[in-house]
Amino acid sequence: MRQLSEADRDAIRIAQDPKFARWLDQITATGGCAHPVHLSGSTTTHDAATGEILHRYDTRTEPSERLLVRCRNRRATVCAPCSRLHAGDTFHLVRAGLVGGKNVPSSVRDRPRLFVTLTAPSFGPVHRAGDRCRPRRERAECEHGRAVGCGAVHDATAPLVGQPLCADCYDYPAHALWHAHAGKLWDRFVIGVRRQLASAVGLTQSRFSSHARLSFARVAEYQKRAAVHIHAVVRLDGPAGPDDEPPSWGDAERLADAVRASARRVLVRSPYSPAVGELALRWGAQIDVRPLRVDGFGPGDDAVAAYVAKYVTKGASETGAGTDHRLTTWDDIGAVHISDHVRALMRTCWRLGGLPEYEPLHLRSWAHTLGYRGHILTKSRAYSTTYAALRADRAEHVGQEAVSATTADAHWRYVGSGHSPGAALIAAGIADDLARNREAAREAVSWLQGRAD
């Protein structure tokens, strides 16, 4: 007879608790969150006019005297249920800025809109997938005695793809410092687009905001070579934002020209270091600018929103370009399960982070993401709705928000997080059931739409 595991025994203990049904309700309400936050406290709801107590909730009546709420982690490797919810919110956030909805007018779909990809520059030749990888007619070697070409055909999933042909030739300091300045490069790029647009129509840069407004949402994606790409939706509005039509001179072609010109010209200089010098940091030569059209030509709005949502849930560890947890010592770098290329980048961040001239870049704090310290997804204020607004709408939909004629007196404190082994087992089962139910519902809707057509 198979001996029960610790998780099995713990699950049985939880199931025998008199308050198991209520605990199960809490886990289901969190969607089977893998790492819930535990709160203790109370909320008292009063009638705003009379002060009468309408409702009182206290965690002293709950299992273990605590309430479980979602961790809201975006990374699928940390919490798949919360990651799916975050991806859904991201989809609606990006889509609203493309086609309207969520308090954004539908007229934005007729605005100049682009899907832009900005890449990192080359820091040295790496192995590529697809056709023959860097074929050369003559046999040649670098100064370290390694071949400068590769005639093999690599599968896209091959571990060698993205790895340097010669690690000693690869410019690891430039790679790490480029990541550390990627956020500043983006900021300069946006300023440059405005400047290019203003210049093209004879405006001074200071007058641009009186004529038009640039809105965007962008997501960062790690490539196989562990360098960040930026994918962005860029939209041109009138000066008041989504509710305002752009000027007559504002069309997709002129916006695309400004994007390309700005991406080519943007330059950020790294702090001078005796060890590295001063680096001139730019975007890579590969710049992709695609108009989003209402006539069906080019990428679809929903496809773009889904593309961005897919990448926002991926952590560094899932892409093989780092780890989702911060490193506290040099020895931590050797313990992480990563490629030699990524490990070299982490160690470069750690070494450079110890130099006083690079202290403001906090390279050691961000060594786990290879020096990149920007948010995975950022947007301009006027692009569309916010994550907070989407969460508030969802809370109101399930009846968690008080009506406007009431006031609430709340007192809460954090008392822990996570699951015991048995609770984790049960939560994972609930998450799987909910995921299957969602898939079945989608298939049913698709079947009904097919019948209607």
C-alpha positions as a printed NumPy array, in Angstrom:
array([[  0.   ,   0.   ,   0.   ],
       [  1.376,   3.431,  -0.974],
       [  2.393,   5.554,   1.973],
       [  0.757,   8.969,   2.086],
       [  2.994,  11.956,   1.415],
       [  3.242,  14.942,   3.737],
       [  1.05 ,  16.941,   1.34 ],
       [ -1.599,  14.18 ,   1.276],
       [ -1.705,  13.98 ,   5.074],
       [ -1.941,  17.75 ,   5.355],
       [ -4.758,  17.851,   2.774],
       [ -6.707,  15.263,   4.777],
       [ -6.186,  17.314,   7.953],
       [ -7.538,  20.434,   6.24 ],
       [-10.532,  18.562,   4.804],
       [-11.479,  17.335,   8.303],
       [-11.541,  20.847,   9.736],
       [-15.103,  21.99 ,  10.636],
       [-14.52 ,  25.22 ,   8.692],
       [-13.224,  23.449,   5.567],
       [-16.195,  24.542,   3.44 ],
       [-15.55 ,  28.214,   4.209],
       [-11.804,  27.757,   3.579],
       [-12.675,  26.173,   0.225],
       [-14.842,  29.201,  -0.596],
       [-11.885,  31.485,   0.073],
       [ -9.52 ,  29.45 ,  -2.126],
       [-12.103,  29.392,  -4.926],
       [-12.582,  33.16 ,  -4.614],
       [ -8.836,  33.624,  -5.17 ],
       [ -9.026,  31.45 ,  -8.301],
       [ -6.764,  28.85 ,  -6.695],
       [ -3.978,  31.404,  -6.142],
       [ -0.694,  29.583,  -5.546],
       [  0.679,  32.082,  -3.027],
       [ -2.222,  33.977,  -1.377],
       [ -1.744,  36.864,   1.033],
       [ -3.181,  36.335,   4.536],
       [ -4.944,  39.313,   6.135],
       [ -6.429,  39.846,   9.567],
       [ -8.874,  42.586,  10.439],
       [-12.377,  43.905,  10.007],
       [-14.574,  46.19 ,   7.921],
       [-17.651,  48.011,   9.17 ],
       [-20.038,  49.523,   6.607],
       [-22.175,  52.491,   7.683],
       [-25.044,  54.34 ,   6.073],
       [-23.473,  57.634,   4.987],
       [-26.504,  59.677,   6.037],
       [-27.527,  58.132,   9.352],
       [-24.351,  56.401,  10.51 ],
       [-26.295,  53.16 ,  10.981],
       [-24.159,  49.997,  10.791],
       [-25.269,  48.115,   7.692],
       [-22.733,  45.328,   7.68 ],
       [-19.739,  44.165,   9.675],
       [-17.121,  41.661,   8.581],
       [-14.421,  40.303,  10.901],
       [-11.83 ,  37.64 ,  10.167],
       [-12.263,  36.19 ,  13.664],
       [-15.083,  34.114,  12.19 ],
       [-12.87 ,  32.778,   9.38 ],
       [-10.711,  29.63 ,   9.32 ],
       [ -7.472,  30.407,  11.205],
       [ -8.947,  33.9  ,  11.751],
       [ -7.651,  35.224,   8.456],
       [ -8.825,  36.161,   4.964],
       [ -6.967,  34.937,   1.882],
       [ -6.594,  37.308,  -1.09 ],
       [ -4.827,  36.938,  -4.424],
       [ -1.075,  37.503,  -4.611],
       [ -1.589,  39.192,  -8.038],
       [  1.825,  38.077,  -9.277],
       [  2.05 ,  38.484, -13.056],
       [  4.596,  35.673, -13.554],
       [  3.172,  32.357, -14.699],
       [  6.099,  30.535, -13.069],
       [  5.139,  31.998,  -9.671],
       [  1.321,  31.837,  -9.76 ],
       [ -0.466,  30.576, -12.865],
       [ -4.016,  31.622, -11.765],
       [ -3.015,  35.232, -10.971],
       [ -0.876,  35.322, -14.094],
       [ -3.893,  34.391, -16.243],
       [ -5.934,  37.134, -14.59 ],
       [ -3.142,  39.656, -15.152],
       [ -2.862,  38.618, -18.807],
       [ -6.602,  39.146, -19.215],
       [ -6.387,  42.599, -17.64 ],
       [ -3.454,  43.462, -19.904],
       [ -5.373,  42.329, -22.977],
       [ -8.306,  44.621, -22.119],
       [ -5.997,  47.504, -21.163],
       [ -4.135,  47.36 , -24.492],
       [ -7.254,  46.609, -26.544],
       [ -9.141,  49.568, -25.049],
       [ -6.426,  51.876, -26.344],
       [ -6.805,  50.356, -29.813],
       [-10.56 ,  50.044, -30.312],
       [-12.122,  51.863, -27.358],
       [-14.062,  50.703, -24.327],
       [-13.303,  51.055, -20.6  ],
       [-14.124,  54.803, -20.817],
       [-12.036,  55.186, -23.993],
       [-14.058,  56.356, -27.057],
       [-14.348,  53.963, -29.999],
       [-13.073,  56.766, -32.257],
       [ -9.492,  55.865, -31.249],
       [ -9.686,  53.037, -33.788],
       [ -9.619,  55.63 , -36.571],
       [ -6.545,  57.404, -35.186],
       [ -2.992,  56.967, -36.485],
       [ -1.841,  53.802, -34.673],
       [  1.385,  51.837, -34.999],
       [  2.795,  48.583, -33.653],
       [  6.494,  49.288, -33.124],
       [  9.374,  46.942, -32.296],
       [ 12.684,  48.374, -31.103],
       [ 15.643,  46.032, -30.648],
       [ 18.933,  45.988, -28.789],
       [ 22.123,  46.494, -30.813],
       [ 24.595,  43.696, -31.435],
       [ 27.077,  42.968, -28.659],
       [ 28.758,  40.193, -30.612],
       [ 27.767,  37.379, -33.027],
       [ 25.472,  34.694, -31.603],
       [ 24.109,  31.428, -32.989],
       [ 20.844,  31.809, -34.921],
       [ 17.969,  29.467, -35.756],
       [ 16.508,  28.84 , -39.201],
       [ 18.817,  28.727, -42.211],
       [ 22.517,  27.968, -41.935],
       [ 23.907,  29.826, -38.946],
       [ 26.481,  32.43 , -39.999],
       [ 28.025,  30.511, -42.924],
       [ 31.469,  31.603, -44.146],
       [ 33.341,  30.568, -47.252],
       [ 36.751,  30.586, -45.632],
       [ 37.803,  29.037, -42.372],
       [ 38.553,  31.898, -39.972],
       [ 39.136,  32.195, -36.262],
       [ 38.907,  35.054, -33.797],
       [ 41.828,  36.138, -31.649],
       [ 40.799,  33.546, -29.069],
       [ 41.136,  30.694, -31.556],
       [ 37.396,  30.104, -32.051],
       [ 35.576,  29.932, -35.403],
       [ 33.913,  33.198, -36.421],
       [ 31.278,  31.357, -38.478],
       [ 28.883,  28.439, -38.068],
       [ 27.433,  26.408, -40.914],
       [ 24.993,  24.367, -38.83 ],
       [ 21.196,  24.591, -39.079],
       [ 19.817,  25.098, -35.565],
       [ 16.278,  24.333, -34.46 ],
       [ 14.547,  27.266, -32.759],
       [ 14.534,  25.365, -29.451],
       [ 18.207,  24.333, -29.618],
       [ 20.13 ,  25.404, -26.471],
       [ 22.901,  26.862, -28.654],
       [ 20.606,  29.49 , -30.209],
       [ 21.356,  32.914, -28.75 ],
       [ 24.713,  31.86 , -27.315],
       [ 27.845,  33.79 , -28.449],
       [ 30.13 ,  32.228, -31.014],
       [ 32.953,  33.375, -28.745],
       [ 32.171,  34.384, -25.167],
       [ 35.54 ,  36.15 , -24.86 ],
       [ 34.737,  38.383, -27.867],
       [ 31.213,  39.177, -26.644],
       [ 30.819,  42.667, -25.142],
       [ 29.177,  41.766, -21.841],
       [ 29.726,  45.196, -20.194],
       [ 27.972,  46.947, -23.11 ],
       [ 25.077,  44.455, -22.924],
       [ 24.598,  44.994, -19.161],
       [ 24.91 ,  48.785, -19.425],
       [ 22.523,  48.916, -22.38 ],
       [ 19.93 ,  47.099, -20.275],
       [ 20.511,  49.53 , -17.402],
       [ 19.818,  52.475, -19.734],
       [ 16.957,  50.937, -21.77 ],
       [ 14.36 ,  52.921, -19.826],
       [ 16.179,  56.185, -20.533],
       [ 16.494,  55.202, -24.2  ],
       [ 12.714,  54.758, -24.362],
       [ 12.079,  58.117, -22.689],
       [ 14.431,  59.835, -25.131],
       [ 12.77 ,  57.97 , -28.004],
       [  9.301,  59.283, -27.063],
       [ 10.636,  62.824, -26.736],
       [ 12.319,  62.372, -30.114],
       [  9.081,  61.276, -31.786],
       [  7.342,  64.424, -30.559],
       [ 10.263,  66.539, -31.727],
       [ 10.276,  64.897, -35.166],
       [  6.53 ,  65.417, -35.595],
       [  6.755,  69.051, -34.533],
       [  9.678,  69.707, -36.865],
       [  7.906,  68.051, -39.812],
       [  4.975,  70.499, -39.626],
       [  6.888,  73.625, -38.652],
       [  6.09 ,  73.663, -34.93 ],
       [  8.461,  74.291, -32.058],
       [  8.702,  71.376, -29.651],
       [  7.174,  73.455, -26.847],
       [  4.031,  73.955, -28.969],
       [  3.517,  70.285, -29.836],
       [  1.314,  69.554, -26.799],
       [ -1.088,  72.296, -27.94 ],
       [ -1.709,  70.444, -31.216],
       [ -1.358,  66.701, -30.536],
       [ -0.68 ,  64.077, -27.916],
       [  1.358,  60.881, -28.186],
       [  0.01 ,  57.865, -26.286],
       [  1.56 ,  54.42 , -25.96 ],
       [  1.647,  51.065, -24.202],
       [  4.852,  49.028, -24.349],
       [  6.062,  45.615, -23.22 ],
       [  9.61 ,  44.302, -22.828],
       [ 10.547,  40.872, -24.219],
       [ 13.794,  38.98 , -23.708],
       [ 15.261,  37.498, -26.871],
       [ 17.186,  34.243, -27.103],
       [ 20.437,  36.218, -26.788],
       [ 19.106,  37.56 , -23.46 ],
       [ 18.707,  41.108, -24.799],
       [ 15.477,  43.032, -24.344],
       [ 13.21 ,  43.966, -27.265],
       [ 10.507,  46.609, -26.858],
       [  7.089,  46.092, -28.493],
       [  4.828,  49.132, -28.349],
       [  1.446,  50.37 , -29.508],
       [  1.797,  54.067, -30.385],
       [ -1.242,  56.288, -31.042],
       [ -1.603,  59.947, -32.018],
       [ -4.5  ,  61.936, -30.495],
       [ -5.51 ,  65.552, -30.26 ],
       [ -4.131,  67.642, -27.371],
       [ -6.878,  66.514, -24.971],
       [ -6.09 ,  62.832, -25.477],
       [ -8.448,  59.99 , -26.528],
       [-11.504,  62.263, -26.634],
       [ -9.827,  64.662, -29.058],
       [ -9.2  ,  64.195, -32.771],
       [ -5.596,  64.605, -33.984],
       [ -4.672,  67.569, -36.207],
       [ -5.139,  67.262, -39.957],
       [ -1.416,  66.765, -40.458],
       [ -1.367,  63.829, -38.052],
       [ -1.53 ,  60.625, -40.103],
       [ -0.012,  57.155, -39.729],
       [  2.641,  57.732, -42.386],
       [  3.981,  60.887, -40.758],
       [  3.884,  59.206, -37.341],
       [  5.791,  56.198, -38.727],
       [  8.449,  58.47 , -40.245],
       [  8.885,  60.22 , -36.884],
       [  9.206,  56.883, -35.067],
       [ 11.904,  55.632, -37.449],
       [ 13.835,  58.893, -37.349],
       [ 13.744,  59.072, -33.559],
       [ 14.778,  55.427, -33.135],
       [ 17.807,  55.979, -35.393],
       [ 18.938,  59.193, -33.673],
       [ 18.401,  58.505, -29.97 ],
       [ 21.647,  58.334, -28.009],
       [ 22.337,  57.84 , -24.308],
       [ 25.847,  57.905, -22.86 ],
       [ 26.805,  55.684, -19.948],
       [ 28.766,  57.14 , -17.006],
       [ 32.494,  57.198, -17.648],
       [ 34.424,  54.36 , -16.035],
       [ 38.181,  53.706, -16.168],
       [ 37.313,  50.019, -16.573],
       [ 34.839,  50.392, -19.475],
       [ 35.097,  53.953, -20.732],
       [ 32.048,  55.938, -21.843],
       [ 29.642,  54.008, -24.048],
       [ 27.309,  55.504, -26.657],
       [ 24.115,  53.461, -26.288],
       [ 21.547,  53.28 , -29.086],
       [ 18.67 ,  51.133, -30.355],
       [ 19.563,  48.278, -32.673],
       [ 19.464,  48.55 , -36.443],
       [ 16.367,  46.329, -36.691],
       [ 13.337,  48.617, -36.281],
       [  9.887,  47.376, -37.241],
       [  7.007,  49.847, -37.682],
       [  3.607,  48.488, -38.748],
       [  0.488,  50.633, -39.155],
       [ -2.638,  49.243, -37.505],
       [ -5.387,  49.782, -40.065],
       [ -9.152,  49.652, -39.791],
       [ -9.436,  48.164, -43.301],
       [ -8.078,  44.772, -42.249],
       [ -4.564,  45.18 , -43.655],
       [ -1.74 ,  44.726, -41.155],
       [ -1.853,  43.175, -37.656],
       [ -5.291,  42.823, -36.079],
       [ -6.136,  44.835, -32.965],
       [ -7.059,  41.777, -30.91 ],
       [ -3.941,  39.949, -32.107],
       [ -1.715,  42.829, -30.987],
       [ -3.423,  43.017, -27.579],
       [ -3.064,  39.243, -27.146],
       [  0.599,  39.41 , -28.191],
       [  1.378,  42.019, -25.545],
       [ -0.632,  40.137, -22.897],
       [  1.304,  36.942, -23.632],
       [  4.667,  38.52 , -22.895],
       [  3.627,  40.453, -19.813],
       [  3.159,  37.203, -17.84 ],
       [  6.59 ,  35.804, -18.634],
       [  9.282,  36.16 , -16.015],
       [ 12.996,  36.219, -16.693],
       [ 13.368,  32.574, -15.681],
       [ 10.672,  31.409, -18.113],
       [ 12.504,  32.952, -21.063],
       [ 15.879,  31.614, -19.917],
       [ 17.166,  35.173, -19.532],
       [ 17.652,  35.324, -15.798],
       [ 15.692,  34.471, -12.688],
       [ 12.59 ,  35.882, -11.009],
       [ 14.329,  36.216,  -7.641],
       [ 16.923,  38.779,  -6.632],
       [ 20.492,  37.693,  -6.019],
       [ 22.077,  38.661,  -2.718],
       [ 25.607,  37.293,  -3.096],
       [ 28.129,  36.416,  -5.814],
       [ 27.683,  32.74 ,  -4.933],
       [ 23.948,  32.971,  -5.722],
       [ 24.834,  33.465,  -9.396],
       [ 26.589,  30.099,  -9.522],
       [ 23.569,  28.331,  -8.004],
       [ 20.975,  29.506, -10.541],
       [ 20.028,  27.05 , -13.313],
       [ 20.844,  29.19 , -16.381],
       [ 23.056,  29.14 , -19.472],
       [ 26.723,  30.119, -19.304],
       [ 25.87 ,  33.2  , -21.402],
       [ 23.256,  34.447, -18.944],
       [ 25.511,  33.619, -16.001],
       [ 28.271,  35.721, -17.574],
       [ 25.828,  38.632, -17.894],
       [ 24.804,  38.317, -14.247],
       [ 28.427,  38.261, -13.13 ],
       [ 29.147,  41.295, -15.31 ],
       [ 26.295,  43.168, -13.6  ],
       [ 27.677,  42.166, -10.22 ],
       [ 31.223,  43.291, -11.059],
       [ 30.132,  46.596, -12.605],
       [ 27.694,  47.17 ,  -9.752],
       [ 30.625,  47.253,  -7.353],
       [ 32.198,  50.253,  -9.129],
       [ 31.326,  53.66 ,  -7.614],
       [ 30.625,  55.259, -11.022],
       [ 27.842,  52.745, -11.675],
       [ 26.311,  52.833,  -8.193],
       [ 23.248,  54.873,  -9.346],
       [ 22.361,  52.074, -11.808],
       [ 21.869,  49.516,  -8.975],
       [ 23.292,  46.775, -11.197],
       [ 23.676,  44.287,  -8.339],
       [ 20.044,  44.716,  -7.334],
       [ 19.014,  43.974, -10.93 ],
       [ 21.589,  41.308, -11.759],
       [ 18.794,  38.709, -11.788],
       [ 17.231,  40.534, -14.78 ],
       [ 20.629,  41.174, -16.41 ],
       [ 20.629,  44.858, -15.53 ],
       [ 17.207,  45.654, -17.   ],
       [ 15.253,  47.529, -14.344],
       [ 12.19 ,  48.777, -16.188],
       [  8.655,  47.492, -15.717],
       [  7.656,  44.742, -18.119],
       [  4.629,  46.803, -19.231],
       [  4.296,  50.58 , -19.067],
       [  1.858,  52.988, -20.669],
       [  1.299,  56.693, -20.977],
       [ -1.423,  58.122, -18.751],
       [ -3.872,  58.906, -21.558],
       [ -3.467,  55.665, -23.519],
       [ -6.37 ,  53.801, -21.886],
       [ -7.654,  52.533, -18.57 ],
       [ -5.501,  51.325, -15.65 ],
       [ -5.019,  48.012, -13.88 ],
       [ -6.544,  49.565, -10.752],
       [ -9.691,  50.56 , -12.64 ],
       [-10.028,  47.087, -14.161],
       [ -9.7  ,  45.476, -10.729],
       [-12.263,  47.875,  -9.28 ],
       [-14.705,  47.018, -12.079],
       [-14.205,  43.323, -11.411],
       [-14.737,  43.791,  -7.666],
       [-17.944,  45.73 ,  -8.314],
       [-19.109,  43.034, -10.739],
       [-18.852,  40.329,  -8.065],
       [-20.466,  42.547,  -5.433],
       [-17.407,  43.409,  -3.359],
       [-17.785,  47.18 ,  -3.623],
       [-20.018,  49.172,  -1.305],
       [-22.597,  51.467,  -2.893],
       [-21.898,  55.187,  -2.976],
       [-24.355,  55.955,  -0.138],
       [-22.22 ,  54.086,   2.392],
       [-18.906,  54.579,   4.152],
       [-16.525,  51.877,   5.371],
       [-14.292,  51.784,   8.444],
       [-11.562,  49.202,   7.705],
       [ -8.664,  47.909,   9.796],
       [ -6.385,  45.31 ,   8.179],
       [ -2.915,  43.925,   8.734],
       [ -0.701,  41.432,   6.939],
       [ -0.219,  38.17 ,   8.846],
       [  1.419,  35.857,   6.304],
       [  1.347,  34.373,   2.834],
       [  1.487,  31.104,   0.941],
       [  0.057,  27.62 ,   1.481],
       [  0.863,  24.606,   3.564],
       [  1.729,  21.491,   1.462],
       [ -1.813,  20.142,   1.639],
       [ -3.428,  23.515,   0.978],
       [ -1.195,  23.964,  -2.074],
       [ -2.377,  20.592,  -3.373],
       [ -6.048,  21.519,  -2.989],
       [ -5.536,  25.015,  -4.446],
       [ -3.803,  23.581,  -7.51 ],
       [ -6.776,  21.257,  -8.082],
       [ -9.214,  24.165,  -7.818],
       [ -7.106,  26.232, -10.242],
       [ -7.11 ,  23.356, -12.747],
       [-10.886,  22.93 , -12.446],
       [-11.479,  26.638, -12.999],
       [ -9.153,  26.643, -16.012],
       [-11.   ,  23.669, -17.557],
       [-14.34 ,  25.365, -16.919],
       [-13.138,  28.525, -18.673],
       [-11.909,  26.518, -21.646],
       [-15.189,  24.633, -21.863],
       [-17.104,  27.931, -21.728],
       [-14.959,  29.379, -24.543],
       [-15.536,  26.304, -26.69 ],
       [-19.284,  26.513, -26.064],
       [-19.392,  30.198, -27.032],
       [-17.335,  29.459, -30.153],
       [-19.68 ,  26.615, -31.113],
       [-22.757,  28.801, -30.62 ],
       [-21.236,  31.597, -32.704],
       [-20.465,  29.07 , -35.426],
       [-24.086,  27.891, -35.431],
       [-25.294,  31.499, -35.583],
       [-23.097,  32.221, -38.603]])
